[in-house]
Amino acid sequence: MSKPEGFLPSRTCPVCEQTFTWKKKWSDCWHRVIYCGADCREKDSKAQGFEDHGSDGENIDAEVGAG
Ligand SMILES: [Zn+2]
C-alpha cells in the first residue's frame, strides 16, 4: 500500500466538464480547487465578470493536458 491509487478524490471541472484528480500540489488547498486548469478558471471568471487577481497569492492551477 505504498501508492493510494484509486482512493484519490476527484472533481469535475464546471467549464470543460473533464474530471481531474487530486494532486499532491493541492494537498493544502484541495477544498479551493474548482477548475482543472488556469484556462478554465479564466474562462469562468470572465463569464461571471469578476477579476481574480490578488487573491491569496496561491497558485492552484492544474497543469493543462496532464493525465
Ligand atoms: Zn476545465
N, CA, C, O and the ligand as a Tripos MOL2 file, in Angstrom:
@<TRIPOS>MOLECULE
protein
  269   267    68     0     0
PROTEIN
NO_CHARGES

@<TRIPOS>ATOM
      1 N           0.8380   -1.2040    0.0000 N.3       1 MET1
      2 CA          0.0000    0.0000    0.0000 C.3       1 MET1
      3 C           0.8670    1.2440    0.0000 C.2       1 MET1
      4 O           0.6910    2.1270    0.8400 O.2       1 MET1
      5 N           1.7760    1.3190   -0.9120 N.am      2 SER2
      6 CA          2.6470    2.4800   -0.9750 C.3       2 SER2
      7 C           1.9970    3.6110   -1.7570 C.2       2 SER2
      8 O           2.2430    4.7850   -1.4830 O.2       2 SER2
      9 N           1.1750    3.2570   -2.7220 N.am      3 LYS3
     10 CA          0.5020    4.2760   -3.5120 C.3       3 LYS3
     11 C          -1.0190    4.1290   -3.3810 C.2       3 LYS3
     12 O          -1.5850    3.0960   -3.7390 O.2       3 LYS3
     13 N          -1.6600    5.1620   -2.8730 N.am      4 PRO4
     14 CA         -3.1100    5.0870   -2.6610 C.3       4 PRO4
     15 C          -3.9020    5.3250   -3.9400 C.2       4 PRO4
     16 O          -4.8790    6.0740   -3.9300 O.2       4 PRO4
     17 N          -3.5050    4.7130   -5.0140 N.am      5 GLU5
     18 CA         -4.2170    4.9120   -6.2640 C.3       5 GLU5
     19 C          -5.6150    4.3100   -6.1640 C.2       5 GLU5
     20 O          -5.8050    3.2170   -5.6310 O.2       5 GLU5
     21 N          -6.5600    5.0310   -6.6760 N.am      6 GLY6
     22 CA         -7.9300    4.5820   -6.5860 C.3       6 GLY6
     23 C          -8.6480    5.1820   -5.4010 C.2       6 GLY6
     24 O          -9.8710    5.0820   -5.3010 O.2       6 GLY6
     25 N          -7.9120    5.8010   -4.5030 N.am      7 PHE7
     26 CA         -8.5100    6.4190   -3.3320 C.3       7 PHE7
     27 C          -8.4110    7.9420   -3.3890 C.2       7 PHE7
     28 O          -8.8470    8.6360   -2.4710 O.2       7 PHE7
     29 N          -7.8470    8.4400   -4.4530 N.am      8 LEU8
     30 CA         -7.7060    9.8810   -4.5680 C.3       8 LEU8
     31 C          -9.0420   10.5120   -4.9450 C.2       8 LEU8
     32 O          -9.7530   10.0000   -5.8100 O.2       8 LEU8
     33 N          -9.3790   11.6190   -4.2970 N.am      9 PRO9
     34 CA        -10.6150   12.3110   -4.6390 C.3       9 PRO9
     35 C         -10.5140   12.9460   -6.0170 C.2       9 PRO9
     36 O          -9.4170   13.2220   -6.5030 O.2       9 PRO9
     37 N         -11.6290   13.1680   -6.6260 N.am     10 SER10
     38 CA        -11.6220   13.7910   -7.9420 C.3      10 SER10
     39 C         -12.7960   14.7540   -8.0550 C.2      10 SER10
     40 O         -13.7560   14.6930   -7.2880 O.2      10 SER10
     41 N         -12.6880   15.6360   -9.0280 N.am     11 ARG11
     42 CA        -13.7370   16.6150   -9.2580 C.3      11 ARG11
     43 C         -13.9700   16.7800  -10.7380 C.2      11 ARG11
     44 O         -13.1310   16.4120  -11.5610 O.2      11 ARG11
     45 N         -15.1130   17.3350  -11.0660 N.am     12 THR12
     46 CA        -15.4080   17.6340  -12.4590 C.3      12 THR12
     47 C         -15.3410   19.1330  -12.6810 C.2      12 THR12
     48 O         -15.9900   19.9060  -11.9760 O.2      12 THR12
     49 N         -14.5570   19.5320  -13.6580 N.am     13 CYS13
     50 CA        -14.4210   20.9460  -13.9750 C.3      13 CYS13
     51 C         -15.7430   21.4810  -14.5270 C.2      13 CYS13
     52 O         -16.2940   20.9060  -15.4650 O.2      13 CYS13
     53 N         -16.2520   22.5650  -13.9610 N.am     14 PRO14
     54 CA        -17.5420   23.1180  -14.3930 C.3      14 PRO14
     55 C         -17.4810   23.7690  -15.7710 C.2      14 PRO14
     56 O         -18.5200   24.0670  -16.3600 O.2      14 PRO14
     57 N         -16.2900   23.9900  -16.2830 N.am     15 VAL15
     58 CA        -16.1430   24.6650  -17.5590 C.3      15 VAL15
     59 C         -16.0540   23.6590  -18.7050 C.2      15 VAL15
     60 O         -16.8400   23.7110  -19.6510 O.2      15 VAL15
     61 N         -15.1010   22.7570  -18.6110 N.am     16 CYS16
     62 CA        -14.8940   21.7920  -19.6880 C.3      16 CYS16
     63 C         -15.4730   20.4170  -19.3620 C.2      16 CYS16
     64 O         -15.4800   19.5230  -20.2080 O.2      16 CYS16
     65 N         -15.9590   20.2560  -18.1260 N.am     17 GLU17
     66 CA        -16.6140   19.0220  -17.6930 C.3      17 GLU17
     67 C         -15.6970   17.8150  -17.7270 C.2      17 GLU17
     68 O         -16.1450   16.6740  -17.8400 O.2      17 GLU17
     69 N         -14.4100   18.0880  -17.6280 N.am     18 GLN18
     70 CA        -13.4660   16.9790  -17.5160 C.3      18 GLN18
     71 C         -13.2160   16.6790  -16.0420 C.2      18 GLN18
     72 O         -13.1940   17.5750  -15.1990 O.2      18 GLN18
     73 N         -13.0310   15.4120  -15.7630 N.am     19 THR19
     74 CA        -12.7320   15.0240  -14.3900 C.3      19 THR19
     75 C         -11.2440   15.0970  -14.1450 C.2      19 THR19
     76 O         -10.4430   14.5770  -14.9210 O.2      19 THR19
     77 N         -10.8840   15.7510  -13.0520 N.am     20 PHE20
     78 CA         -9.4710   15.8130  -12.6940 C.3      20 PHE20
     79 C          -9.3000   15.2780  -11.2810 C.2      20 PHE20
     80 O         -10.1980   15.3680  -10.4440 O.2      20 PHE20
     81 N          -8.1500   14.7330  -11.0470 N.am     21 THR21
     82 CA         -7.8910   14.0180   -9.8030 C.3      21 THR21
     83 C          -6.9610   14.8010   -8.8950 C.2      21 THR21
     84 O          -6.1170   15.5720   -9.3510 O.2      21 THR21
     85 N          -7.1330   14.5880   -7.6320 N.am     22 TRP22
     86 CA         -6.3120   15.2220   -6.5970 C.3      22 TRP22
     87 C          -4.8320   15.0400   -6.8950 C.2      22 TRP22
     88 O          -4.3760   13.9740   -7.3110 O.2      22 TRP22
     89 N          -4.0940   16.1360   -6.6620 N.am     23 LYS23
     90 CA         -2.6450   16.0600   -6.8090 C.3      23 LYS23
     91 C          -1.9850   16.5560   -5.5360 C.2      23 LYS23
     92 O          -2.5620   17.3210   -4.7640 O.2      23 LYS23
     93 N          -0.7740   16.1010   -5.3450 N.am     24 LYS24
     94 CA         -0.0610   16.4580   -4.1180 C.3      24 LYS24
     95 C           0.0700   17.9610   -3.9610 C.2      24 LYS24
     96 O           0.0410   18.4820   -2.8460 O.2      24 LYS24
     97 N           0.2160   18.6620   -5.0880 N.am     25 LYS25
     98 CA          0.3620   20.1220   -5.0500 C.3      25 LYS25
     99 C          -0.8730   20.7920   -4.4800 C.2      25 LYS25
    100 O          -0.8240   21.9540   -4.0750 O.2      25 LYS25
    101 N          -1.9930   20.0580   -4.4470 N.am     26 TRP26
    102 CA         -3.2340   20.6280   -3.9430 C.3      26 TRP26
    103 C          -3.5350   20.1570   -2.5200 C.2      26 TRP26
    104 O          -4.6270   20.3950   -2.0050 O.2      26 TRP26
    105 N          -2.5860   19.5000   -1.8960 N.am     27 SER27
    106 CA         -2.8560   18.8980   -0.5900 C.3      27 SER27
    107 C          -3.3270   19.9290    0.4380 C.2      27 SER27
    108 O          -4.0790   19.6030    1.3560 O.2      27 SER27
    109 N          -2.8770   21.1730    0.2750 N.am     28 ASP28
    110 CA         -3.2510   22.2040    1.2450 C.3      28 ASP28
    111 C          -4.4190   23.0740    0.7950 C.2      28 ASP28
    112 O          -4.9320   23.8910    1.5600 O.2      28 ASP28
    113 N          -4.8300   22.8880   -0.4550 N.am     29 CYS29
    114 CA         -5.8750   23.7880   -0.9540 C.3      29 CYS29
    115 C          -6.8940   23.0590   -1.8300 C.2      29 CYS29
    116 O          -7.5710   23.6770   -2.6510 O.2      29 CYS29
    117 N          -6.9940   21.7710   -1.6520 N.am     30 TRP30
    118 CA         -7.9270   20.9890   -2.4870 C.3      30 TRP30
    119 C          -9.3570   21.5090   -2.3600 C.2      30 TRP30
    120 O         -10.1290   21.4750   -3.3190 O.2      30 TRP30
    121 N          -9.7000   21.9870   -1.1680 N.am     31 HIS31
    122 CA        -11.0560   22.4790   -0.9610 C.3      31 HIS31
    123 C         -11.3310   23.7410   -1.7680 C.2      31 HIS31
    124 O         -12.4780   24.1660   -1.9120 O.2      31 HIS31
    125 N         -10.2530   24.3380   -2.2940 N.am     32 ARG32
    126 CA        -10.4270   25.5600   -3.0710 C.3      32 ARG32
    127 C         -10.2850   25.3160   -4.5630 C.2      32 ARG32
    128 O         -10.5770   26.1940   -5.3740 O.2      32 ARG32
    129 N          -9.8450   24.1470   -4.9140 N.am     33 VAL33
    130 CA         -9.6500   23.8540   -6.3310 C.3      33 VAL33
    131 C         -10.9970   23.5830   -6.9890 C.2      33 VAL33
    132 O         -11.7470   22.7060   -6.5620 O.2      33 VAL33
    133 N         -11.2870   24.3440   -8.0260 N.am     34 ILE34
    134 CA        -12.5760   24.2050   -8.7040 C.3      34 ILE34
    135 C         -12.3790   23.7730  -10.1500 C.2      34 ILE34
    136 O         -13.0930   22.9110  -10.6620 O.2      34 ILE34
    137 N         -11.3910   24.3920  -10.7980 N.am     35 TYR35
    138 CA        -11.2080   24.1530  -12.2210 C.3      35 TYR35
    139 C         -10.0080   23.2410  -12.4790 C.2      35 TYR35
    140 O          -9.1070   23.1150  -11.6500 O.2      35 TYR35
    141 N         -10.0270   22.6110  -13.6510 N.am     36 CYS36
    142 CA         -8.9610   21.6750  -13.9840 C.3      36 CYS36
    143 C          -7.6850   22.4220  -14.3390 C.2      36 CYS36
    144 O          -6.5970   21.8470  -14.2920 O.2      36 CYS36
    145 N          -7.8050   23.6950  -14.6920 N.am     37 GLY37
    146 CA         -6.6150   24.4370  -15.0760 C.3      37 GLY37
    147 C          -6.8650   25.9230  -15.1570 C.2      37 GLY37
    148 O          -7.9900   26.3950  -14.9920 O.2      37 GLY37
    149 N          -5.7990   26.6500  -15.4130 N.am     38 ALA38
    150 CA         -5.8830   28.1090  -15.4420 C.3      38 ALA38
    151 C          -6.8030   28.5840  -16.5620 C.2      38 ALA38
    152 O          -7.5260   29.5660  -16.3960 O.2      38 ALA38
    153 N          -6.7800   27.8990  -17.6920 N.am     39 ASP39
    154 CA         -7.6070   28.3140  -18.8160 C.3      39 ASP39
    155 C          -9.0840   28.3020  -18.4410 C.2      39 ASP39
    156 O          -9.8180   29.2490  -18.7250 O.2      39 ASP39
    157 N          -9.5010   27.2290  -17.8080 N.am     40 CYS40
    158 CA        -10.9050   27.1140  -17.4390 C.3      40 CYS40
    159 C         -11.2690   28.1180  -16.3560 C.2      40 CYS40
    160 O         -12.3740   28.6600  -16.3490 O.2      40 CYS40
    161 N         -10.3450   28.3630  -15.4470 N.am     41 ARG41
    162 CA        -10.6190   29.3240  -14.3930 C.3      41 ARG41
    163 C         -10.8160   30.7180  -14.9830 C.2      41 ARG41
    164 O         -11.7070   31.4620  -14.5740 O.2      41 ARG41
    165 N          -9.9650   31.0550  -15.9560 N.am     42 GLU42
    166 CA        -10.0850   32.3600  -16.5950 C.3      42 GLU42
    167 C         -11.3730   32.4760  -17.3870 C.2      42 GLU42
    168 O         -12.0360   33.5130  -17.3690 O.2      42 GLU42
    169 N         -11.7180   31.4160  -18.0750 N.am     43 LYS43
    170 CA        -12.9590   31.4300  -18.8570 C.3      43 LYS43
    171 C         -14.1590   31.6800  -17.9540 C.2      43 LYS43
    172 O         -15.0230   32.5010  -18.2610 O.2      43 LYS43
    173 N         -14.2010   30.9660  -16.8430 N.am     44 ASP44
    174 CA        -15.3380   31.0910  -15.9500 C.3      44 ASP44
    175 C         -15.3310   32.4490  -15.2630 C.2      44 ASP44
    176 O         -16.3850   33.0460  -15.0470 O.2      44 ASP44
    177 N         -14.1570   32.9320  -14.9260 N.am     45 SER45
    178 CA        -14.0570   34.2450  -14.2900 C.3      45 SER45
    179 C         -14.5750   35.3310  -15.2210 C.2      45 SER45
    180 O         -15.3030   36.2290  -14.7970 O.2      45 SER45
    181 N         -14.2000   35.2470  -16.4760 N.am     46 LYS46
    182 CA        -14.6450   36.2350  -17.4490 C.3      46 LYS46
    183 C         -16.1490   36.1190  -17.6740 C.2      46 LYS46
    184 O         -16.8440   37.1200  -17.8500 O.2      46 LYS46
    185 N         -16.6290   34.9030  -17.6660 N.am     47 ALA47
    186 CA        -18.0540   34.6850  -17.8820 C.3      47 ALA47
    187 C         -18.8730   35.3030  -16.7580 C.2      47 ALA47
    188 O         -19.9700   35.8140  -16.9840 O.2      47 ALA47
    189 N         -18.3340   35.2520  -15.5500 N.am     48 GLN48
    190 CA        -19.0610   35.7820  -14.4050 C.3      48 GLN48
    191 C         -18.7550   37.2630  -14.1890 C.2      48 GLN48
    192 O         -19.4100   37.9330  -13.3910 O.2      48 GLN48
    193 N         -17.7520   37.7630  -14.9090 N.am     49 GLY49
    194 CA        -17.4840   39.1840  -14.8590 C.3      49 GLY49
    195 C         -16.8020   39.6730  -13.6110 C.2      49 GLY49
    196 O         -17.0090   40.8180  -13.2090 O.2      49 GLY49
    197 N         -16.0010   38.8510  -12.9890 N.am     50 PHE50
    198 CA        -15.2230   39.3400  -11.8550 C.3      50 PHE50
    199 C         -13.7450   39.0710  -12.0850 C.2      50 PHE50
    200 O         -13.3660   38.1530  -12.8120 O.2      50 PHE50
    201 N         -12.9210   39.8920  -11.4500 N.am     51 GLU51
    202 CA        -11.4910   39.7280  -11.6170 C.3      51 GLU51
    203 C         -10.9320   38.8350  -10.5250 C.2      51 GLU51
    204 O         -11.4100   38.8270   -9.3910 O.2      51 GLU51
    205 N          -9.9320   38.1020  -10.8900 N.am     52 ASP52
    206 CA         -9.4140   37.0960   -9.9690 C.3      52 ASP52
    207 C          -7.9250   37.2950   -9.7060 C.2      52 ASP52
    208 O          -7.1460   36.3420   -9.6900 O.2      52 ASP52
    209 N          -7.5530   38.5420   -9.5050 N.am     53 HIS53
    210 CA         -6.1550   38.7600   -9.1470 C.3      53 HIS53
    211 C          -6.0540   39.2890   -7.7250 C.2      53 HIS53
    212 O          -6.9750   39.9290   -7.2180 O.2      53 HIS53
    213 N          -4.9570   39.0210   -7.1100 N.am     54 GLY54
    214 CA         -4.7560   39.4730   -5.7470 C.3      54 GLY54
    215 C          -5.5280   38.6630   -4.7310 C.2      54 GLY54
    216 O          -5.8750   39.1730   -3.6660 O.2      54 GLY54
    217 N          -5.7990   37.4220   -5.0380 N.am     55 SER55
    218 CA         -6.4980   36.5850   -4.0760 C.3      55 SER55
    219 C          -5.6140   36.3120   -2.8580 C.2      55 SER55
    220 O          -5.4130   37.2100   -2.0400 O.2      55 SER55
    221 N          -5.1050   35.1430   -2.7250 N.am     56 ASP56
    222 CA         -4.2380   34.8590   -1.5870 C.3      56 ASP56
    223 C          -2.7960   34.6240   -2.0110 C.2      56 ASP56
    224 O          -1.9560   34.1990   -1.2180 O.2      56 ASP56
    225 N          -2.5310   34.9080   -3.2750 N.am     57 GLY57
    226 CA         -1.1910   34.6920   -3.7690 C.3      57 GLY57
    227 C          -0.8580   33.2240   -4.0060 C.2      57 GLY57
    228 O           0.2950   32.8620   -4.2400 O.2      57 GLY57
    229 N          -1.8760   32.4000   -3.9430 N.am     58 GLU58
    230 CA         -1.6380   30.9850   -4.1640 C.3      58 GLU58
    231 C          -1.9240   30.6390   -5.6150 C.2      58 GLU58
    232 O          -2.8360   31.1840   -6.2360 O.2      58 GLU58
    233 N          -1.1470   29.7500   -6.1240 N.am     59 ASN59
    234 CA         -1.3870   29.2650   -7.4700 C.3      59 ASN59
    235 C          -1.9600   27.8610   -7.3850 C.2      59 ASN59
    236 O          -1.2460   26.9030   -7.0870 O.2      59 ASN59
    237 N          -3.2420   27.7500   -7.6480 N.am     60 ILE60
    238 CA         -3.8880   26.4450   -7.5120 C.3      60 ILE60
    239 C          -4.3610   25.9300   -8.8640 C.2      60 ILE60
    240 O          -5.3880   25.2620   -8.9770 O.2      60 ILE60
    241 N          -3.5890   26.2590   -9.8690 N.am     61 ASP61
    242 CA         -3.9460   25.8090  -11.1980 C.3      61 ASP61
    243 C          -3.4030   24.4170  -11.4730 C.2      61 ASP61
    244 O          -2.3240   24.0440  -11.0150 O.2      61 ASP61
    245 N          -4.1580   23.6880  -12.2090 N.am     62 ALA62
    246 CA         -3.6790   22.3820  -12.6350 C.3      62 ALA62
    247 C          -2.8420   22.5460  -13.8990 C.2      62 ALA62
    248 O          -2.8550   23.5990  -14.5380 O.2      62 ALA62
    249 N          -2.1410   21.5270  -14.2360 N.am     63 GLU63
    250 CA         -1.3920   21.5540  -15.4760 C.3      63 GLU63
    251 C          -2.2960   21.0790  -16.5960 C.2      63 GLU63
    252 O          -2.7310   19.9270  -16.6130 O.2      63 GLU63
    253 N          -2.5720   21.9600  -17.5150 N.am     64 VAL64
    254 CA         -3.4800   21.6170  -18.5960 C.3      64 VAL64
    255 C          -2.8780   20.5140  -19.4580 C.2      64 VAL64
    256 O          -1.7230   20.5930  -19.8750 O.2      64 VAL64
    257 N          -3.6540   19.5180  -19.7090 N.am     65 GLY65
    258 CA         -3.1860   18.4300  -20.5540 C.3      65 GLY65
    259 C          -2.5630   17.2870  -19.7830 C.2      65 GLY65
    260 O          -2.2020   16.2630  -20.3630 O.2      65 GLY65
    261 N          -2.4350   17.4570  -18.4840 N.am     66 ALA66
    262 CA         -1.8500   16.3910  -17.6820 C.3      66 ALA66
    263 C          -2.8030   15.2010  -17.5890 C.2      66 ALA66
    264 O          -4.0190   15.3690  -17.4940 O.2      66 ALA66
    265 N          -2.2510   14.0420  -17.6180 N.am     67 GLY67
    266 CA         -3.0770   12.8660  -17.4370 C.3      67 GLY67
    267 C          -3.1980   12.1180  -18.7250 C.2      67 GLY67
    268 O          -3.8630   11.0830  -18.7780 O.2      67 GLY67
    269 ZN        -11.6330   22.5290  -17.3040 Zn       68 ZN68
@<TRIPOS>BOND
     1     1     2 1
     2     2     3 1
     3     3     4 2
     4     3     5 am
     5     5     6 1
     6     6     7 1
     7     7     8 2
     8     7     9 am
     9     9    10 1
    10    10    11 1
    11    11    12 2
    12    11    13 am
    13    13    14 1
    14    14    15 1
    15    15    16 2
    16    15    17 am
    17    17    18 1
    18    18    19 1
    19    19    20 2
    20    19    21 am
    21    21    22 1
    22    22    23 1
    23    23    24 2
    24    23    25 am
    25    25    26 1
    26    26    27 1
    27    27    28 2
    28    27    29 am
    29    29    30 1
    30    30    31 1
    31    31    32 2
    32    31    33 am
    33    33    34 1
    34    34    35 1
    35    35    36 2
    36    35    37 am
    37    37    38 1
    38    38    39 1
    39    39    40 2
    40    39    41 am
    41    41    42 1
    42    42    43 1
    43    43    44 2
    44    43    45 am
    45    45    46 1
    46    46    47 1
    47    47    48 2
    48    47    49 am
    49    49    50 1
    50    50    51 1
    51    51    52 2
    52    51    53 am
    53    53    54 1
    54    54    55 1
    55    55    56 2
    56    55    57 am
    57    57    58 1
    58    58    59 1
    59    59    60 2
    60    59    61 am
    61    61    62 1
    62    62    63 1
    63    63    64 2
    64    63    65 am
    65    65    66 1
    66    66    67 1
    67    67    68 2
    68    67    69 am
    69    69    70 1
    70    70    71 1
    71    71    72 2
    72    71    73 am
    73    73    74 1
    74    74    75 1
    75    75    76 2
    76    75    77 am
    77    77    78 1
    78    78    79 1
    79    79    80 2
    80    79    81 am
    81    81    82 1
    82    82    83 1
    83    83    84 2
    84    83    85 am
    85    85    86 1
    86    86    87 1
    87    87    88 2
    88    87    89 am
    89    89    90 1
    90    90    91 1
    91    91    92 2
    92    91    93 am
    93    93    94 1
    94    94    95 1
    95    95    96 2
    96    95    97 am
    97    97    98 1
    98    98    99 1
    99    99   100 2
   100    99   101 am
   101   101   102 1
   102   102   103 1
   103   103   104 2
   104   103   105 am
   105   105   106 1
   106   106   107 1
   107   107   108 2
   108   107   109 am
   109   109   110 1
   110   110   111 1
   111   111   112 2
   112   111   113 am
   113   113   114 1
   114   114   115 1
   115   115   116 2
   116   115   117 am
   117   117   118 1
   118   118   119 1
   119   119   120 2
   120   119   121 am
   121   121   122 1
   122   122   123 1
   123   123   124 2
   124   123   125 am
   125   125   126 1
   126   126   127 1
   127   127   128 2
   128   127   129 am
   129   129   130 1
   130   130   131 1
   131   131   132 2
   132   131   133 am
   133   133   134 1
   134   134   135 1
   135   135   136 2
   136   135   137 am
   137   137   138 1
   138   138   139 1
   139   139   140 2
   140   139   141 am
   141   141   142 1
   142   142   143 1
   143   143   144 2
   144   143   145 am
   145   145   146 1
   146   146   147 1
   147   147   148 2
   148   147   149 am
   149   149   150 1
   150   150   151 1
   151   151   152 2
   152   151   153 am
   153   153   154 1
   154   154   155 1
   155   155   156 2
   156   155   157 am
   157   157   158 1
   158   158   159 1
   159   159   160 2
   160   159   161 am
   161   161   162 1
   162   162   163 1
   163   163   164 2
   164   163   165 am
   165   165   166 1
   166   166   167 1
   167   167   168 2
   168   167   169 am
   169   169   170 1
   170   170   171 1
   171   171   172 2
   172   171   173 am
   173   173   174 1
   174   174   175 1
   175   175   176 2
   176   175   177 am
   177   177   178 1
   178   178   179 1
   179   179   180 2
   180   179   181 am
   181   181   182 1
   182   182   183 1
   183   183   184 2
   184   183   185 am
   185   185   186 1
   186   186   187 1
   187   187   188 2
   188   187   189 am
   189   189   190 1
   190   190   191 1
   191   191   192 2
   192   191   193 am
   193   193   194 1
   194   194   195 1
   195   195   196 2
   196   195   197 am
   197   197   198 1
   198   198   199 1
   199   199   200 2
   200   199   201 am
   201   201   202 1
   202   202   203 1
   203   203   204 2
   204   203   205 am
   205   205   206 1
   206   206   207 1
   207   207   208 2
   208   207   209 am
   209   209   210 1
   210   210   211 1
   211   211   212 2
   212   211   213 am
   213   213   214 1
   214   214   215 1
   215   215   216 2
   216   215   217 am
   217   217   218 1
   218   218   219 1
   219   219   220 2
   220   219   221 am
   221   221   222 1
   222   222   223 1
   223   223   224 2
   224   223   225 am
   225   225   226 1
   226   226   227 1
   227   227   228 2
   228   227   229 am
   229   229   230 1
   230   230   231 1
   231   231   232 2
   232   231   233 am
   233   233   234 1
   234   234   235 1
   235   235   236 2
   236   235   237 am
   237   237   238 1
   238   238   239 1
   239   239   240 2
   240   239   241 am
   241   241   242 1
   242   242   243 1
   243   243   244 2
   244   243   245 am
   245   245   246 1
   246   246   247 1
   247   247   248 2
   248   247   249 am
   249   249   250 1
   250   250   251 1
   251   251   252 2
   252   251   253 am
   253   253   254 1
   254   254   255 1
   255   255   256 2
   256   255   257 am
   257   257   258 1
   258   258   259 1
   259   259   260 2
   260   259   261 am
   261   261   262 1
   262   262   263 1
   263   263   264 2
   264   263   265 am
   265   265   266 1
   266   266   267 1
   267   267   268 2
@<TRIPOS>SUBSTRUCTURE
     1 MET1         2 RESIDUE 1 A MET
     2 SER2         6 RESIDUE 1 A SER
     3 LYS3        10 RESIDUE 1 A LYS
     4 PRO4        14 RESIDUE 1 A PRO
     5 GLU5        18 RESIDUE 1 A GLU
     6 GLY6        22 RESIDUE 1 A GLY
     7 PHE7        26 RESIDUE 1 A PHE
     8 LEU8        30 RESIDUE 1 A LEU
     9 PRO9        34 RESIDUE 1 A PRO
    10 SER10       38 RESIDUE 1 A SER
    11 ARG11       42 RESIDUE 1 A ARG
    12 THR12       46 RESIDUE 1 A THR
    13 CYS13       50 RESIDUE 1 A CYS
    14 PRO14       54 RESIDUE 1 A PRO
    15 VAL15       58 RESIDUE 1 A VAL
    16 CYS16       62 RESIDUE 1 A CYS
    17 GLU17       66 RESIDUE 1 A GLU
    18 GLN18       70 RESIDUE 1 A GLN
    19 THR19       74 RESIDUE 1 A THR
    20 PHE20       78 RESIDUE 1 A PHE
    21 THR21       82 RESIDUE 1 A THR
    22 TRP22       86 RESIDUE 1 A TRP
    23 LYS23       90 RESIDUE 1 A LYS
    24 LYS24       94 RESIDUE 1 A LYS
    25 LYS25       98 RESIDUE 1 A LYS
    26 TRP26      102 RESIDUE 1 A TRP
    27 SER27      106 RESIDUE 1 A SER
    28 ASP28      110 RESIDUE 1 A ASP
    29 CYS29      114 RESIDUE 1 A CYS
    30 TRP30      118 RESIDUE 1 A TRP
    31 HIS31      122 RESIDUE 1 A HIS
    32 ARG32      126 RESIDUE 1 A ARG
    33 VAL33      130 RESIDUE 1 A VAL
    34 ILE34      134 RESIDUE 1 A ILE
    35 TYR35      138 RESIDUE 1 A TYR
    36 CYS36      142 RESIDUE 1 A CYS
    37 GLY37      146 RESIDUE 1 A GLY
    38 ALA38      150 RESIDUE 1 A ALA
    39 ASP39      154 RESIDUE 1 A ASP
    40 CYS40      158 RESIDUE 1 A CYS
    41 ARG41      162 RESIDUE 1 A ARG
    42 GLU42      166 RESIDUE 1 A GLU
    43 LYS43      170 RESIDUE 1 A LYS
    44 ASP44      174 RESIDUE 1 A ASP
    45 SER45      178 RESIDUE 1 A SER
    46 LYS46      182 RESIDUE 1 A LYS
    47 ALA47      186 RESIDUE 1 A ALA
    48 GLN48      190 RESIDUE 1 A GLN
    49 GLY49      194 RESIDUE 1 A GLY
    50 PHE50      198 RESIDUE 1 A PHE
    51 GLU51      202 RESIDUE 1 A GLU
    52 ASP52      206 RESIDUE 1 A ASP
    53 HIS53      210 RESIDUE 1 A HIS
    54 GLY54      214 RESIDUE 1 A GLY
    55 SER55      218 RESIDUE 1 A SER
    56 ASP56      222 RESIDUE 1 A ASP
    57 GLY57      226 RESIDUE 1 A GLY
    58 GLU58      230 RESIDUE 1 A GLU
    59 ASN59      234 RESIDUE 1 A ASN
    60 ILE60      238 RESIDUE 1 A ILE
    61 ASP61      242 RESIDUE 1 A ASP
    62 ALA62      246 RESIDUE 1 A ALA
    63 GLU63      250 RESIDUE 1 A GLU
    64 VAL64      254 RESIDUE 1 A VAL
    65 GLY65      258 RESIDUE 1 A GLY
    66 ALA66      262 RESIDUE 1 A ALA
    67 GLY67      266 RESIDUE 1 A GLY
    68 ZN68       269 GROUP 0 **** ****
